[in-house]
Amino acid sequence: MLKDIQVIADEAYARRIKRPGVVDAWLYPDFKNAVLATGKKKLIMAGLTNDVCIVYPAISAVEDGFEVQVVVDAGGSPSQVADETAIRRMEKAGVVITSTNQVMAELATDWASPKGAAIQKIMYEESLKPLVEA
């Protein structure tokens, strides 16, 4: 996946923030300052694991007044119980839980638009094609 991101978005990949072991990335000044520098108040977040990597920064960002959506199927947890617990904890804190297809559809807004058509192609290739052709 990282190689794909490096090819697709090479400039963004080069500017990525590398977290040096801080569990709550929101507490890492380089990460938080990079988010603040965007001027955006609505965040879409995902992490390698839902029960550690994303639960804490998502909740911290909400506490700081951000509107946060976490794409839960973009990450996982070592167990179903850990994943469900993290999701419940985030929801209770005001984090909006979403899925990859939901967030892509929300960003598209209109499948007939050029942006919507491009997103629909990605959605089909990455999410739906393996299910249809299985």
SULSULNOR-V723975 format. One record per backbone hydrogen bond with DSSP energy under -0.5 kcal/mol. CO is the residue of the C=O (numbers start at 1). NH is the residue of the N-H. If there is no record, write none. Layout:
# SULSULNOR-V723975
CO&NH, CO&NH
This chain:
# SULSULNOR-V723975
1&5, 2&6, 3&7, 4&8, 5&9, 7&10, 9&13, 10&14, 11&15, 13&16, 16&18, 17&19, 18&20, 19&21, 23&25, 24&27, 25&28, 27&29, 28&31, 28&32, 29&33, 30&34, 31&35, 32&36, 33&37, 34&38, 35&38, 35&39, 35&40, 36&39, 41&43, 41&67, 43&45, 43&69, 45&71, 48&76, 49&54, 50&55, 52&56, 54&58, 55&59, 56&60, 57&61, 58&62, 59&63, 60&64, 61&66, 62&65, 66&68, 67&43, 68&96, 69&45, 69&71, 70&72, 70&98, 71&74, 72&75, 76&50, 76&51, 79&83, 80&84, 81&85, 82&86, 83&87, 84&88, 85&89, 86&90, 87&91, 88&92, 89&93, 90&95, 91&94, 95&97, 96&70, 98&72, 99&103, 100&104, 101&105, 102&106, 103&107, 104&108, 105&109, 108&110, 110&113, 113&117, 114&118, 115&119, 116&120, 117&121, 118&122, 119&123, 120&124, 121&125, 122&126, 123&127, 123&128, 124&129, 128&131, 128&132, 129&133, 131&134
